[in-house]
Amino acid sequence: MVTKHPLPGSERKVEQGSRVVGQCDPAERIEVFVMLRRQRQAQFDALMSKIEAGDPGVKPLSREAFAQEFGAAPDDVAKVKAFAQAHSLTVVREDVAARSVLLSGTIEQFQSAFGVKLEHYEHHTAGQFRGRTGTISVPDDLHGVVEAVLGLDNRPQARPHFRIRPPFQPAKGHQASFTPPQLAALYQFPQGDGKGECVGIIELGGGYNASDLKSYFSSLGVASPTVKPVGVDQGSNQPSGDPNGPDGEVTLDIEIVGSIAPGANIAVYFTQNSDAGFIDAVSRAVHDTTNKPSVISISWGGPESSWTSQSLNAFNSVLQTAAALGVTVCVASGDSGSSDGSGSGNQVDFPASSPYVLACGGTNLTASGTSISHEVVWNDGAQGGATGGGVSKAFPVPVWQTGLSASSTHGGATALSGRGVPDVAGDASPVTGYSVLIDGEQTVVGGTSAVAPLWAALIALINASKGQPVGFINPKLYKAQGVCRDITQGNNGSFAATAGWDACTGLGSPNGQKVAAAL
């Protein structure tokens, strides 16, 4: 008799607003990916505490050395393969470095293997998806070996954080949009073109048209960067022709990075919008030995409360790996203010709330000539969007945020009880947004989605000029004084801007040259 153990953190409840609309076809084939524990976890934790403390003696590990030291144990991989064979599941790929095994099989086989029941659900905003309730079970020999089983459920996990400016808002007497190179100049980015670096961009749907990119870069007088789509699982570059859909996100990200750092290669990782797809795409980018991105930009996310703890922990451990490999990960903090659109109190967006990423919030910026005349927290009201920011309920206060507090809009400040979000900021209001070309249409876009690739481009320029990656920069940024433009006006709902770090714009928007010097 095989004892089954519930997988910790895999509990799913019926999501509010969703209902079962039918049974899954037992013969339908799906792919599920299994994440395994790390070998030598204690040594890895010791290494991470040095990295988190900003220890200058720690050098990033190469991807190859990392795989050998801290990948999955060959024995553990063998156990998963034996389990797959016992349940007639096919092993599609195994990746020791990423500690993952991708399995393929029928719904019936997976239901029996993991003790779950999969059904079709419908949700008023997410549409139809395959879901489950309760926990996932694993047998004795995988108990403690498997950390997460992802992909049984394929509900949309994240949303893109961009906003297209409504056409009826005329410019109020000042320049109301900027090209990315204009913003790079206003923010005093260092010279250079990022040559020799690769920037990874994560996309959960949509696509880009090469013709858009070509005409956009030539209109700016910028050399066209090399852009390479990388399909993850069943993802691929599939532009829908709708600039308001995910195409807007994909094109925005590429045009911002490419016009500021045209010498850098851009690898765009396309996957499905589910927790499995999202985590796998980031993992593939982090461990990619072909393109070797030194910086990754993520403009997708969802409220912390919308993630199961197994997904949250699995994703966070991938981001931890990025820090150990010296890969900087820039993540948008969300566009729905302090509630993150959750409808239930204050929420921060994940993966922006991971302590291993640079969380990027938003400002509203006015310039006169070549200098910034006014910069405040991005908050265009309930319909217009506002920067995400607040205090994590999932992650404790990181070492580098010790002693900080979040200022409330109603006055007073509270010491951080968890990871504070964001770390930094940049122009994000669609009213003062980015001029881009999407699906053949010239348009102005904002959102914290634009800030993640803005910072990613800055890091690529710095990495190229240093000849080595700056890696996990949070400890250094928080130690360095005055490298960001402090934003002291405005709020995002519950939190207010204040001198120093705040839960709207973090340390502030970049002074690129000072950031480069501090790193």
Secondary structure, DSSP 8 states (H G I E B T S, - for coil): ---EEE-TT--B---TTEEEEEE--TT-EEEEEEEE--TTHHHHHHHHHHHHTT-TT-----HHHHHHHHS--HHHHHHHHHHHHHTT-EEEEEETTTTEEEEEEEHHHHHHHHT---EEEEETTTEEEEE--B--EEEGGGTTTEEEEESS------EE--EE--TT----SS---B-HHHHHHHTT--S---TT-EEEEEESS----HHHHHHHHHHHT-----EEEEE-TT------S-TTTHHHHHHHHHHHHHHHSTTSEEEEEE--SSHHHHHHHHHHHHT-TTT--SEEEE-EEEEGGGS-HHHHHHHHHHHHHHHHTT-EEEEE--SBGGGTT-SSS---EETTTSTTSEEEEEEEEEEETTEEEEEEE-B-HHHH-B---EE-SSS---GGGTT-EEEBTTS-EEE-SS-EE-SEEEE--GGG-EEEEETTEEEEEESHHHHHHHHHHHHHHHHHHHTS---S-HHHHHHSSS-EE---S-BSSSBB--SSSBTTTBT-EE-HHHHHHH-
